[in-house]
Amino acid sequence: MAFLKRILEANGIPAKHIRLNIIPVKMTYTENFDAITDLDVESPVSMDFNDHQYILKRYDKVVE
């Protein structure tokens, strides 16, 4: 999430007021992973970007 915040801010989108709702989904597959046998949707998790720290700063210039 902190990395996404950094990407948004680098593109001029202030991210400190962005709120994200994640809906966890657990899927159970067959032994060969060719079909889903069970699907369990859990309670949503809300997140905001106020307290996320960006920990990959030292890698920002690697691609350049």
N, C-alpha and C positions, 0 to 999 in steps of 0.2 A: 504494500500500500504506500509506503514511503517513497518507493521508486516511481510509482504512478504519480504521486504528488509532485515529484521533481520534474517529471516529463511535462505535466500540465503547466507548471510554473515556468519552465523553460520556453514554452510556447505562448506565454503571456496570459495564461488563465490562472487567476488567483485561486488556490486550492484550499485555503484555510477554512472555508465555509462549506466545503463539499461533504455530503453525507452519503454513505454507501450502505445498501442493505444486501447482505449475502444470504442466500438460501442454500444451506448444506443439503446435498442429496447423496444418499448412500445407495450404491448399486451392487448387487450380487450377480456374478456371472456364472455360466456353466464352466466346467473344467477346462474347456478349450477356448474360453473367452469369445465364443461366437454368438452368444445370446444372453440377454439379461433375464435372470430368474426371479429377482426381487428388487423392488424400488422403495426406498424409505425417505420421505421428505421430512426434514427436521425443522425446528423453529428458526425463523430468520435471525440473523445476527447483524446489528447495526454498528457501523463504524463511522467515525469522522476523522478528518485529517489534522485536527488541532495539535495532537500530541505525538504524531509520528515523527521519528527521527530518520534522516537519510544517512545510511551507514556506508554507502559505496562512493563517497566523495573522492577518495583517492584514485578511483578508476575512471573518473569523468573524462580525462584527457587521453585515455589509452587508445581510443579509436583514431583520434587525430594523428 
